[in-house]
């Protein structure tokens, strides 16, 4: 099937964010074929016997389409750009929205991981992952790295993956062992996920290993996880702040281009050089890091060290779940007196798209409108209040746009949002499941704590 997006202002992100004026995006079988001048502007390409139906045609001459089965998406008055890439989110926490708004990192860990997590049943994980994935798509986030530390049983794992698949979101499912202790490691489960649940690296949902060590676990556990992941062809991701984590991995010979470091607040300059030299990447969650007290978001230091850096929501327990809020937090933090070079809006949009894709090892498939890539595309309504008039489309996306402006979303060429409304999903059912899950989890946790 062919889909053609016409009449929009196109913003591509490769090699750097830039505006492609008067461009038409052609998609075939879910893949971007071309980004080029509108075909109706090239009369020599139009068959002589084809009626010139441009007059009164808001789609610029494409009504009726040149080929049977072609869908025309009229993006008149809109901004067309690659879908956002969220490089770090705990999707299962969607049903805990705002529950830890004032919490420090320690308080969050005690409440969410210590008290609430044990109350989740497998069906609760399904409901939470479905609702979180829907939230991401609605906001124009087409790819999420789901750092999933809710693997209490194999049923919990199956439910998480099932929900991601059902949602239509492109996701990296980062399997994390059920706890931080060496005894909590479940190599057989990781192998089952790889062989039975997610055997392919080409689907919408692909596997990775979300590792605890050597931050929350031992160096020995880290060695075992790294060996396991590399044996199975899985990329790794870990939370890391301050001195210690990078150095321990370096000493153990575990650094590499398949390792994604999350947060990185306060990591010494020499350690950043080690990460950069290994080809490692980073994810920054500026809203959560600022509010929970991790430290100043390190976008400037990371990027000036030559480390591909993406952006992440992290958790909606105390942060919004959209990339617009994250981009603005990153932009503000990056210009708040750091010694590193100031961030520009172009830098920030790159981190939310192509650089984020590079951080999770997917820039060959997503993150830009380069022909041959998956058609993960967002169309913003540039006439929306608070966004119009648009002088600089890149600046408008980063500093002014919000979720209300997300008109159309495609994932792999499939329309999942049209005219400001999600399609192909039962919103009432998903919302009801999320609300019931939130009620069960919080009630069960209170009951258990009172014993």
N, C-alpha and C positions, 0 to 999 in steps of 0.2 A: 504494500500500500504506500502511496505517496501523499505527503502532507506538505503544503506550501504556506509559509507565513509571510504576509505582504503588508506593506504600508507602515510598518513600525520603524522606530529609531533603534537600530541594532547596536548593541554594545558587546563587543567580543573582548576576551581577556588574555589572549595569547598572541604575541609574547608578553604584551602588557595591555591593561585595559585601554580600549580605544573605541571611538565611535565609527561605525561603518555606515556612511550616509546612503540613503535611498537603496537599501539592500533588501533582498528577498532571501529567506532561508528555505531551502528545499531539503526535505527529509524523505528517505525511502527505506522501508522495512526497519524503522526505528533508528536509522543512522543518518547523520547530517551528510548530505551530498554536496551542497554548495551554499555559499553566502555570497551573493552577487547582485548586480543591478537588476531591477525588476524586469522580467521578460517582456512586459507590455511596453517597456521603454526601448526595446530592440525590435523594431518592426520587421527587420529582415528575418527574424526567427519565427515569425507568426505565419502560419499557413495562409496563402492568398485567399482560399475559400472560406476562411474562418471569419464570421461576422465580427466587426469591430464593436464590441459591446461595452466599451469603456464609459460611454456617456451615461451618466446617472448610476454608475456602478461603484459602490463604495469600496469594493475590493480591487479597484484599479484594473478592471478588465479580466479578472479571474473568475467571475461568476459563471457557473456552468462548467468550469475547468476545461483544460485542454485535453486531459485524458480521463476516461471513465474511471471512477473509483478514487480520484484525487480529492482530498479535502483541502479547502482553502480556509485559513484562519486569518481574518482581517484584524491586524493589530494597529489600525489607524488610531493615532493619539496615544500610542503605547510605547514602552521601552522594552525591547526584546534582549534578553541576556541569558547566560548559562545559569542553570539552577545552582543554588547555594550548596556548599559542602560543609557539613558540620563534622568536625574531626574528633569530637569527644562529647558523648552524651550518654547518661544512664537512662535509657528510654523507659525502663520499668518504673521509674519514679514519677511518671506523669500523674499518677493518682495521688501523689503526696504534694501537690502544688501548694507552695506557700507555707508549708507546715514547719519550716525551719528558717523563716525569713530573717530572724535576728541572731541566728546561731553562728558561733565561731566554727572552725573546722572540727575541733574536738567535740563540741556539742552536737554538731551534725552527725559525726560518726557514732556517737553514743545513742542518739535518738533513732536515726534511720537504719544504720547497720546493726546496732546493738538491740534495739527494742522493736522496731517495726518489721524488719526483714523476716524474722522467724514466723510472722503471722501470715505471710503470703503463701497461698496455695497455688497449685499449677494454674488453675483457672483465673486466679488473680493476676498472674504474670501475663497470661494471654490478654486479658482485658486492658492491663496497663500498657503493654507494648503496642497493642492496636491503637489505643487512644493517643499514645505518644507519637506514633508514626503518622497518624492522621494530623496531629497538630503540626508536625514538621512540614508535611506536604501543603497544608493550608497556608503556611507562611512562606512557601517558595523554596523550602529546603528539600532538595531532591535526593541527597545522599547523606546518610548519617552513619558515623562509626558508633555502634551501640556497645559501650563498655559494660557488659552484662554480668554483674556480680550478684546474681540471684539464682544460681544453679544449685538449689537445695536438693533436688532430685532430678533424675533424667526426665521426669514428666515436666518439671519446670523449664528445662532446656527446650524440650519439644514444643511447649506452649509459646515460648518466646519466639522461636523461629517461625512457627505457624502464623503468628500474628504479623510478623514483619512481612512474610510472603503475601498474606491476605491483603495487606494495606496497599501494595503497589509501590512502596518506597524502595529506593535503592539503598541497601544497607550492608555494612560490614558487621557481622555478628562476632564481637570479641568475647569469646568464652572465658570467664574467670572461674577458677576453682571456688568451691563453696565456702572456703574460709582461708585465713592467712597462714595457718599452721602447716607444717610439713605433712601431717597426717590427713589434711583436708585435700591434698592433691589427688586428682582422679584421672590418671593418664588414659585409662580405658575409655572414659567418657569423652575426652578430647578426640581420641581416635574414632569413636563412634560418630561424633559430630562431623568429622572430616569425611569419613567413608560412607555413612548412611544418610545423614541429614543434608550436608553441604559438600558434595564431592567435586563440584565444579567451581572454577574461578571466573566463569563467564556469565553466571546468572545474576538476577537482581539482588539476591542475598548471597554473600560470600563469607567464608570463615576467617577468623584470626584468633590469636591467643592474647587475652588480656591478663598480664602477669602481675602478681603481687610482689615478688622479690626483685631485687634485694632491699626494697624499702620496707614493706610490711612483713616480708618473709626472709628466709635465710639465703645466703649466697649459694648454699648447696641446692636449695629448691630452685633458685634461679638457673643454676647450671642445668638442672634436669628439665626445666621448662624450655629453656633455649634449645637444648638438644632435641626435645620433643617437637617443638614448633618447626625447627629447621628440617627435621626428618619428614614432617608432614607438609612442608611448603607453606607454612603459615607465618604471616608477619606478626610482630609482637608490639604491645603497647604497655607502658607502665606509668604510674604517677611518680613524679620525682621532683623534689625541691631541695634547695640547700646543698651543702657539701656532703659527699658520701656516695650517693647512688651511682653517679657516672663513674667515679673513681673505682668503686667496687666492680662494676661491670668491665671497666677497662682492665683492671688487674686480673680478672677472670677470663679475659679474652673474648668477651661476649658482645662488645659493641659491633655495630654493622648497619648497613643501609636498610635493613628490615626492622629497625627498632624506632618506635615513635615515643618520644618523651612528652608526657603531659604536665603542664604547668611550668616547671623549670624556674620558679621564683627563687632568687638568691643563689642559683648555681654559679660557682666561680667561673671567671673568664677562661681560665686554663681548661676547665672541664668542658666548657662550650666548644673550645677548640678541638677537644677530643671527639665530641659528638660530630662536629662539622667534618673532621678528618675521616671519620668512619662512614660518612654519608647518612648518618641518622637524621631524623626529622623531629618536629615539635608541634605541639598543639597548645594554644593559649586560650583560657576561659576567663576573659577580663572582668566580666560581671561578678562571677562567683569568687574569683581570686581577690578582688577588691573588697567584697562584702564579708567574706569569711576570714579575712586576715592572712591569706597566704603570703601577701607581699605585693609590691608593684608589678603589674603585668609586664613580662619581659619581651614584648614583641620587638622593640628596638634592638636590644642586645642580641637576641636570637638571629634576627635577619642580618644585622651587621656582621655577625660571625659566619654568615654564609649558610645558615640552616634553613631549609624549607619549612615554613611555619604556617599552620592553619589555625582557624578559630573554632571554638566549641562553646555550646550552651552549658555543658556539664550537667547541671541538675536544676529542675524547675522547683525544687523545694525552697529556693530562695532567689530565683532568677527567672526572667521571661524566657520563653522557648522559641524565640525567633532570631534570625540572623541580623536583622536591622538593629536591634538593641545591642547585640554583641559587637557589631561593626562600630557603632557609635561609641561604645565603651572603649574599644581598642583604639579608636581614633583619638579620643580625649586623653587616654592614658599615654599614648605614644607622643603626645605633644605637651606633656605636663612636666617639662623641665628635665627630662632625662638627658644624659650626656650623649646618648646615641643620636644619629641623625633623625630629624623629625619625620614622622610618618605623613604620607599624603593620602588623599582619598583614593588615588589609584593603587597605592600599596595595600590599603585596607580591602578594597574590592578584590584584589588579587588573592589575598589571604582567604577570603570567603569563597573563592572559586578555584582558579587554576592552582594556586599555591597550596590550598587545602587538599586538592586532589593529589598533588605531588606528595604531601605529607603522609597520606595513607596509601601511597603506591598505586594510585589509580589515574594519574594524569594522562596516561595513554588512552584512557576510555572516556573520561569526563572532565569537566572543569572549564571548557571553552567551547566555542562554536566551530572549531577546526573541522573541516570535512574528514569523515571517517570515524568521528567520535559518536558516542551515543547521544541521541537527541533528548538531553535533559535540559529543558528550557523553561524560563519564566517570562511572562509578559506582565509588566506593570502598567496600570492605568495612569498615564502621565497627566491626566486632567483632574486627578483626585485632589480634593482640598488638602492643603499642606504640602503638595508636591508641585502643582502648577503655579507659575510658569516655569518651565525647565530651561535654564541657560546652559548648564553643563550636565549632561546625563549621568556621568560618573559621580559627580558631586551630589546630584539629586538622589541617586540610589543610596549612597552612604550616609548622607546627612539629613535627608528629608523623608524618604519613603518609609512606609510601615506596612504591616500585614493587610490593612484595609485596601492597599493599592494593588495587591496580588490578584490579578484578574484571571490569568490562565497559567496552568502548569502542565508540562509534559514530562514523562519519565520514559526513556527509551522510545520516544515517539508517540507514546500513548497519552491521550489527554486525561488527566486525573482531576483537573479543576478547570472550569469554564464559566466565564461570566461572573466570577467571584464566588462560585459555589462548587464544592467538591462533587465529583460524579463517580458512580460505581461503588459507593460505600453507603451503608445504612447508618447514617449519623445518629438516629434515635437509638438504635440498638447499641452502638459503640459507646455513646454517652451514658446510657443506662448501665451498661456493664461496668464502666469506669466509676460511676457514682456508687454502685453497690459494692464494688471492690474496695473503694476508699472507706466506706462505712464498716465493712467487715474487718479490714486490716486494723483500723484505729481502735475499734471496739475490742477486738481480740487482744491487741497489744495492751490496752488498759486493763483488761481482765487478768492477763498473765502477770502484769507488773504488780497488781494489787494482791496477788497470792503470797 
